[in-house]
Structure formats: C-alpha cells, structure tokens
Amino acid sequence: MQFPRLTLEESIAIRELISFHYFEYAKGFVFEGEQHDFWEILYVDKGEVEVRADEQVHVLQQGQLIVHQPEEFHTVHVKHSYKPPNLIVIAFSSNSQAMMQLARKIVALGDRERNLLSLIVQEGFQAFLPPFDSPSEHMLERNPAAPFAAEQMIKLQLELLLITLIRRLGQPALQDKVRLKQSSLQKEKAEHDIVASIVAYLQAHLADTLTLDTLCQTFHLGKSRMKELFQSQRGMGVMETFKVLKIEQAKTYIREEHYNLTEIAGMLGYTSIHYFSRDFKKMVGMPPSDYAKSTKARIQL
C-alpha cells in the first residue's frame, strides 16, 4: 500500500548562525556601526540603549527587540544619562521571504517570546565557547562538552521565536482575544505570578539581609512549596535567586561608576567587601575589580 507523503513547508528557516553575543555595556560605550548581508536581532535585557538603523534613531528600553535586515547600517550608543544595558545580539542568515515582515520592526516581547529568547541564550552558552561579550569577536567556536543537539535547539527555538513574532504582528486583534481556559495553564500562570511577586520583593530589598523563613512568612508559603516554585520557574532556590539579583545589581552599579566597591557591597547588604568579592567572583568568573576594568576596556573597542 502506498502512503502519500506531505513535504512540510518551512516559512522561516535559519541557514547559518553568524554570531551570538551577550553584552554588558558601561556608560559611554559607542559602537561605530556595521553593515552586512545577514539578519541581526538586538534585545535589551536590561537598561536602555540608542540604536541607529540607517537614517532612523531609536531609544530601546528593557524588554524591546529590534530586527536589523541585511545591508542595513546600524550602530549602538550608550549615553551617559542611560542606565547601563545588557544586550542580547544574535546574527543569522535566512533566505525566507517572510523575514521581511520583521524588517526594521521594534517589538516589546511578551512572556512567551522572552522565555524562548532565554532558552536560546542558555543553549548558546552551552553550545559555544566564550567570550560572548566582545564586540570584535564573531567567530563561533563549538564547545566539545555541549549537550546533545544544542545547535539544533538554537535553530529551532530561534525559528519559533521569529514565527511567533510574525504571527503576533500580523494578528494583533486575535492576540487580544486569547484567553487561558485550561486549568493547567491557569495554574501555571498563577505560579508564575507568585514567583514574579517574590522576585520583585527581592529586587526591592537588595540591601536587606533576608532569610528563607522571613520570605515564607511574608508570602504565606511553606519552605517546600517555595523551593518547588523557584526550582520549576527559575531552576534555582529563592536564596540563590536573591544572591544572583544582588550580583546583577552590583554589575550595574560598577558600570554606572557612581560608587566604589566597598560602597556597592554595603548597598547590597554585604557585611564586608570580602564576602561580596567572593560571591561576585563565583557568579561572574572574575573579581569585581577585574570586571570594572573590563567594562572600561570595552569602551575603547
């Protein structure tokens, strides 16, 4: 018996990955610009940045993404009045005509798109070897210890992100009517909101010495439930999340250059510069003093 076969259409296909970067820029950084024959997306993970796309100039805020089309001249400028940005920049080649629907678009990502981009970044960090933060480094070097099919996961998730953005831009009215009716999705959203509220609370109390008991009492959750929520939503415990938020804020303070390291440690609730430096080096891979030097060096690149 002959079975008919349907060749699946590919409306968006990523042919090659050109570059993968996660930048943490200091105030005053200027990228003079470039023009190339492939696509590039730039997402503001934190802070704000001025981006030029040919003759147009945009100020992008946290959560916004811009798509640069092939042969479009683009620049990056972090003005001294801006909050230092963290930027995700991914360049790739694609011959798909549907990509033109995203050309020069600026989009504020929703939860689903941010989650996809987060997965892409996680896979990228495992698939390739650093550095990821050098504007002059574009050669991707494969990581011999990369998980199975890491590069394919990047391709699939990036294609899914682009498809999701095109659908959303093409059907805004439909997106407004979408409602989560399944109980499992409602539960997932409720859990996401709880964790988001706790993270917001942590962010607002970075200078405090919080304990797990205090957090559980504040949010009326048991320790096991708190652990379960954070492990499922963020892949780490609540206290580890608190420490990560402190170090991320420390990196911003360092790049703003308003305070010295001792002042930053005190502003983040550390009793000594020693404990602050220990946590910083453990998470960032270098002491805070070296990180400060590296951000200054990037301004000269």
C-alpha positions as CSV (number, residue, x, y, z in Angstrom):
1,M,0.0,0.0,0.0
2,Q,1.3,3.4,-1.0
3,F,1.1,6.1,1.7
4,P,1.0,9.7,0.4
5,R,3.7,11.9,1.9
6,L,3.4,15.6,2.5
7,T,6.6,17.7,2.5
8,L,6.3,20.1,5.3
9,E,6.7,23.8,4.4
10,E,9.3,25.9,6.1
11,S,8.0,29.5,6.2
12,I,11.0,30.6,8.3
13,A,14.3,28.7,8.0
14,I,17.6,29.7,9.7
15,R,20.5,28.6,7.4
16,E,23.5,29.7,9.4
17,L,24.4,31.3,12.7
18,I,26.8,34.2,12.3
19,S,27.3,35.4,15.9
20,F,26.0,35.0,19.4
21,H,26.6,37.7,22.0
22,Y,25.6,38.8,25.4
23,F,26.9,42.3,26.1
24,E,27.1,44.2,29.4
25,Y,28.0,47.7,28.3
26,A,29.1,50.6,30.5
27,K,28.0,54.2,30.1
28,G,29.7,55.9,27.2
29,F,30.1,52.8,25.0
30,V,29.9,53.6,21.3
31,F,29.8,51.0,18.5
32,E,30.5,53.0,15.4
33,G,28.4,50.7,13.2
34,E,28.4,48.0,10.6
35,Q,26.6,46.8,7.5
36,H,26.4,43.1,6.5
37,D,24.4,40.7,4.3
38,F,22.6,38.8,7.1
39,W,19.9,39.4,9.7
40,E,20.5,40.5,13.2
41,I,18.3,40.8,16.3
42,L,19.2,43.0,19.3
43,Y,17.3,42.6,22.5
44,V,17.6,44.9,25.6
45,D,17.7,42.5,28.5
46,K,18.3,45.4,30.9
47,G,18.8,49.2,30.8
48,E,18.4,51.3,27.7
49,V,20.4,52.0,24.5
50,E,20.3,54.2,21.5
51,V,20.3,52.2,18.2
52,R,20.6,53.7,14.7
53,A,19.1,51.8,11.8
54,D,20.1,53.5,8.6
55,E,18.6,57.0,8.9
56,Q,16.4,56.2,11.9
57,V,17.4,56.5,15.5
58,H,15.6,54.6,18.3
59,V,16.0,54.5,22.0
60,L,15.2,51.0,23.1
61,Q,14.1,50.2,26.7
62,Q,14.3,46.9,28.6
63,G,12.2,44.2,27.0
64,Q,12.3,45.6,23.5
65,L,13.8,43.9,20.5
66,I,14.8,45.4,17.1
67,V,15.4,43.4,13.9
68,H,18.1,44.6,11.5
69,Q,17.6,43.5,7.9
70,P,20.5,42.6,5.6
71,E,22.6,45.6,4.3
72,E,21.1,47.9,7.0
73,F,23.7,50.1,8.6
74,H,23.3,50.1,12.4
75,T,25.1,51.5,15.4
76,V,24.9,51.3,19.2
77,H,25.4,54.1,21.7
78,V,25.1,54.0,25.5
79,K,24.7,57.6,26.6
80,H,25.9,58.7,30.0
81,S,22.3,59.5,31.0
82,Y,21.2,55.9,30.3
83,K,21.1,53.0,32.7
84,P,23.9,50.6,31.5
85,P,22.3,48.0,29.3
86,N,22.6,44.2,29.0
87,L,22.1,43.3,25.3
88,I,21.5,40.0,23.5
89,V,22.7,40.2,19.9
90,I,22.2,37.2,17.5
91,A,23.1,37.3,13.8
92,F,22.0,34.7,11.3
93,S,21.4,34.1,7.7
94,S,17.9,33.3,6.2
95,N,16.5,33.4,2.7
96,S,12.9,33.2,3.9
97,Q,10.8,35.9,2.3
98,A,8.6,36.0,5.4
99,M,11.5,37.6,7.3
100,M,10.7,40.9,5.6
101,Q,7.7,41.1,7.8
102,L,10.1,41.7,10.7
103,A,12.5,44.1,8.9
104,R,13.1,47.2,11.0
105,K,10.5,46.2,13.5
106,I,10.8,47.1,17.2
107,V,8.8,44.8,19.4
108,A,8.2,44.6,23.1
109,L,8.5,40.9,23.9
110,G,5.8,39.1,25.9
111,D,6.4,36.3,28.4
112,R,6.4,33.6,25.7
113,E,8.9,35.4,23.5
114,R,11.1,36.2,26.5
115,N,11.1,32.6,27.5
116,L,12.1,31.5,24.0
117,L,14.9,34.0,23.9
118,S,16.1,32.9,27.4
119,L,16.2,29.3,26.1
120,I,18.2,30.4,23.1
121,V,20.7,32.2,25.3
122,Q,21.0,29.2,27.7
123,E,21.7,26.8,24.7
124,G,24.2,29.3,23.2
125,F,26.2,29.5,26.5
126,Q,26.4,25.7,26.4
127,A,26.9,25.2,22.6
128,F,29.8,27.6,22.2
129,L,32.9,28.7,24.0
130,P,33.3,32.3,25.4
131,P,33.9,35.1,25.0
132,F,30.3,36.2,24.5
133,D,30.8,39.9,25.3
134,S,33.5,41.1,22.9
135,P,32.2,43.3,20.1
136,S,35.2,42.4,18.0
137,E,34.8,38.6,18.4
138,H,32.4,37.0,15.8
139,M,34.0,33.5,15.3
140,L,31.8,30.9,17.0
141,E,33.8,28.1,18.5
142,R,32.0,24.9,19.3
143,N,32.1,23.6,22.9
144,P,33.2,20.0,22.9
145,A,31.1,19.4,26.1
146,A,27.9,20.9,24.6
147,P,24.7,19.0,25.3
148,F,23.2,16.8,22.5
149,A,21.8,18.8,19.6
150,A,22.5,22.1,21.3
151,E,22.9,23.9,17.9
152,Q,19.8,22.4,16.5
153,M,17.9,23.6,19.6
154,I,19.2,27.1,19.0
155,K,18.0,26.9,15.3
156,L,14.5,25.6,16.3
157,Q,14.0,28.0,19.1
158,L,15.1,30.9,17.1
159,E,12.8,30.0,14.2
160,L,10.0,29.6,16.7
161,L,10.7,33.0,18.2
162,L,10.6,34.6,14.7
163,I,7.4,32.8,13.7
164,T,5.8,33.8,17.0
165,L,6.7,37.5,16.4
166,I,5.4,37.4,12.8
167,R,2.1,35.8,13.9
168,R,1.7,38.4,16.6
169,L,2.5,41.4,14.4
170,G,0.1,40.0,11.8
171,Q,-2.8,39.2,14.1
172,P,-2.9,41.8,17.0
173,A,-6.6,41.6,17.4
174,L,-6.5,37.8,17.7
175,Q,-3.8,38.1,20.3
176,D,-6.1,40.4,22.4
177,K,-8.8,37.7,22.4
178,V,-6.6,34.8,23.6
179,R,-7.7,33.5,27.0
180,L,-6.2,30.8,29.1
181,K,-9.1,28.4,29.7
182,Q,-7.4,25.2,30.6
183,S,-6.9,24.7,34.3
184,S,-3.3,23.6,33.9
185,L,-2.4,26.8,32.1
186,Q,-4.3,28.9,34.8
187,K,-2.3,27.1,37.5
188,E,1.0,27.7,35.6
189,K,0.2,31.4,35.3
190,A,-0.7,31.7,39.0
191,E,2.6,30.1,39.9
192,H,4.5,32.4,37.5
193,D,2.8,35.4,39.1
194,I,3.7,34.2,42.6
195,V,7.4,33.8,41.7
196,A,7.3,37.2,39.9
197,S,5.9,38.9,43.0
198,I,8.6,37.3,45.2
199,V,11.4,38.3,42.8
200,A,10.0,41.8,42.7
201,Y,10.1,41.8,46.5
202,L,13.7,40.6,46.5
203,Q,14.7,43.2,43.9
204,A,13.2,45.9,46.2
205,H,15.1,44.6,49.3
206,L,18.6,44.0,47.8
207,A,20.1,46.0,50.7
208,D,18.4,43.8,53.3
209,T,19.5,40.5,54.9
210,L,16.5,38.4,54.1
211,T,16.1,34.8,55.3
212,L,14.1,31.9,53.9
213,D,11.9,31.9,57.0
214,T,11.1,35.6,56.5
215,L,10.2,35.2,52.9
216,C,7.9,32.2,53.6
217,Q,6.1,34.2,56.3
218,T,5.8,37.2,54.1
219,F,4.2,35.3,51.2
220,H,2.4,32.6,53.3
221,L,4.3,29.7,51.7
222,G,5.9,26.6,53.2
223,K,9.6,26.0,52.6
224,S,9.0,23.0,50.4
225,R,6.4,24.9,48.3
226,M,8.8,27.9,48.0
227,K,11.6,25.6,46.9
228,E,9.3,23.8,44.4
229,L,8.1,27.0,42.8
230,F,11.6,28.5,42.3
231,Q,13.1,25.3,41.1
232,S,10.4,24.9,38.4
233,Q,10.3,28.6,37.4
234,R,13.9,29.6,37.7
235,G,16.0,26.5,38.1
236,M,17.4,27.6,41.5
237,G,16.3,28.3,45.1
238,V,14.9,31.6,46.3
239,M,18.0,32.5,48.3
240,E,20.3,31.7,45.4
241,T,18.0,33.9,43.2
242,F,18.4,36.7,45.8
243,K,22.2,36.4,45.6
244,V,22.0,36.5,41.8
245,L,19.9,39.6,41.8
246,K,22.4,41.3,44.2
247,I,25.3,40.5,41.9
248,E,23.4,41.6,38.8
249,Q,22.7,44.9,40.5
250,A,26.4,45.1,41.6
251,K,27.4,44.8,37.9
252,T,25.1,47.7,37.0
253,Y,26.5,49.8,39.9
254,I,30.0,49.1,38.7
255,R,29.2,50.1,35.1
256,E,27.5,53.3,36.3
257,E,30.7,54.3,38.1
258,H,28.9,56.3,40.9
259,Y,30.2,54.2,43.8
260,N,33.4,52.3,44.8
261,L,33.3,48.6,45.5
262,T,33.1,49.0,49.3
263,E,30.1,51.3,48.9
264,I,28.4,48.8,46.5
265,A,29.0,45.9,48.9
266,G,27.3,47.9,51.7
267,M,24.4,49.0,49.5
268,L,23.7,45.3,48.7
269,G,23.7,44.2,52.3
270,Y,27.1,42.6,52.5
271,T,28.9,42.9,55.8
272,S,32.3,43.0,54.2
273,I,34.0,43.5,50.8
274,H,35.5,40.0,51.2
275,Y,32.1,38.3,51.1
276,F,30.9,40.5,48.3
277,S,34.0,39.8,46.2
278,R,33.7,36.0,46.9
279,D,30.1,35.9,45.7
280,F,30.8,38.1,42.7
281,K,33.8,36.0,41.5
282,K,31.8,32.8,42.0
283,M,29.0,34.1,39.7
284,V,30.8,36.3,37.2
285,G,34.1,34.4,37.0
286,M,36.2,37.3,37.9
287,P,36.6,39.7,40.9
288,P,34.6,42.9,40.8
289,S,37.8,45.0,40.3
290,D,38.6,43.0,37.2
291,Y,35.0,43.3,35.9
292,A,35.2,47.1,36.4
293,K,38.4,47.2,34.3
294,S,36.9,45.0,31.6
295,T,33.9,47.3,31.2
296,K,36.1,50.3,30.8
297,A,38.2,48.5,28.3
298,R,35.2,47.7,26.1
299,I,34.5,51.4,25.7
300,Q,37.8,51.7,23.8
301,L,37.0,48.8,21.4
